[in-house]
Amino acid sequence: MAIRSIAPPFLQHRSVQLAVVIGATALLLLPMLWIGFINDDAAYISLFFRDNAPDPLRLLTSAGITEDYYRPLSELSSAVDFWLWGWNPVGFRLTNLLLHLLATGLVFRLAERWFGAPFVPFAAALFFGLLPVHETSILWIPGRTDLLCAVFYLGSVCSLTTYARSNKWRDQCLALLLMLLALLSKEMAFSLPLILVPVAWWVDRKQGVRWQPNRTFRIVAPFFLLAAGVVAARWLLLENNMLFGGNGPHTDTNILHLARNLGMFLAALVIPTGLYQLQGLLAAHPTAVAGGGAIVAAAAAWAAWRNRGRLLPLLLPAAWVLLSLLPVSRLMMRWYLYIPSVGFSIGLAWAIGQLAPHRWRLRAALAGGVALLYAVVLLLATAQWIFASRIADSLVVQLRRDLRGSSGADTIYVASLLARIQTVPVFHLGFQKTLQRALGNDSLVVGTWGRFVADRYPSRISYRYDSARGNIHLSADDGGYFLLGGNALQADNGRMAAQVETDAGSGTVTINRVSESGQPSAITAPLPSRKRHRSIIFDGSRFVVIQP
């Protein structure tokens, strides 16, 4: 149902609407250009380097596969950025910003084709552009895999929508080409053929035509064949068994685990802030949170059923959210929500439009309130990323100074490392490459035992080094906890311990205390004293070099 009520004259022009959305999104996100390198940015950029420069030819072989992932277009975009900008984070984040603006424009176009103009496309694109859950996809340089995939994904759906109306083979060919490019950007594009089924149904309904399953099959079958062909090609040519590979976190198919992840995904879409607290609450009171979520879901389902006639148009955005989450339902990561959030944004815009279909001021106030809330949360998140990147820069400078004489060392053990400040990453991933680049030693091996998640910065970690036993006791005394690599816990002389794998080998980390949320807050980690080895810890505010 298209919403065609009176609106301000300047907003009745499609080009003006699009310019307002793109301009507002760009203005709100412009501060992201001040974020320095953080987390595994350096590791991602140099993933396919050879002799300190990108080597795109490696992307055409099995060497281009990392942890069962094959994303040559995303890696190629980083190589182009490096050729243009070198080690300048501004250029990489500018590319992310431009890709997000392009995706926002495509959301406007898609919503316009589905629901008409003027309100739904404008509000949907504005919500999508400012949605806080996009924080990681936009601000994190490796997040461009989602951005690039989404651009091609949305372009393919737009072209398919046109083809379903026109039956022109050129539109179908364009949709297939864009889907292929999306598949070469990120594996989430494998959900695209599933989404095309409800899209074809909706186009028939909009045209007043009774749904014809045979016609829908003819439209979407080539896309399923393309997806199967890409799977076969990756398997046969690159020996990449994508569906049943060894990527551990993606192999958990326990139904309760999948249901929990789906609930967390939906909560992250609906709740613009507070996901960090929600995760802590879920860890501390899983039954209560799961029960409350089930009650809310049941109430929403009951209300939807009671109003099913009026809410029929919501089936398309809802199907988009659920179907696009299928490839990633086994692992909960916020950046996986970039493509599913398209359906959420369009559905939210349509719902607000239905609340007052003939009173544009009320609709504008509601949509403006949501957009303002999103903008504030997104600005605060961007400020936190800028702050975290400055902390990362200062800590790297400190390590470069303190480890100046360690260029001959072949291994550095890190007993504790600042991984995140709440949800904002600092050195959570890729620290080995960060330290290699800082010390100018590409052969350096870094083994990290405990990744510290701080509630605030600076924090405080007390430590006691036991040289006789070759270990160190660490205690988070100011909140926070240690991540131990997500490995299974095991009993160790009456205490809980974790077998932790690092680039410098494996070892047993003993858990001496857990926090209220069930996370390790005091640990004992091995710290061997050997020639050509150095050891460091993060004490909550700075790195400390341990002298055996």
Secondary structure, 3 states (H helix, E strand, C coil): CCCCCCCCHHHHCHHHHHHHHHHHHHHHHHHHHHCCCCCCHHHHHCCCECCCCECHHHHHCHHHEECCEECHHHHHHHHHHHHHHCCCHHHHHHHHHHHHHHHHHHHHHHHHHHHCCCHHHHHHHHHHHHCHHHHHHHHCHHHHHHHHHHHHHHHHHHHHHHHHHHCCHHHHHHHHHHHHHHHCCCHHHHHHHHHHHHHHHHHHHHCCCCCCHHHHHHHHHHHHHHHHHHHHHHHHHHCCCCCCCCCHHHHCCCHHHHHHHHHHHHHHHHCCCCHHHHHHHHHHCHHHHHHHHHHHHHHHHHHHHHCCCCCHHHHHHHHHHHHHHHHHCCCCCHHHHCCHHHHHHHHHHHHHHHHCCCCHHHHHHHHHHHHHHHHHHHHHHHHHHHHHHHHHHHHHHHHHHHCHHHCCCCEEEEEEEEEEECCEECCCCCHHHHHHHHHCCCCCEEEEEEEEEECCCCCCEEEEEECCCCEEEEEECCCCEEECCCCCEEEECCEEEEEEEECCEEEEEEEEEECCCCCEEEEEEECCCCCCEEEEEECCCCEEEECC
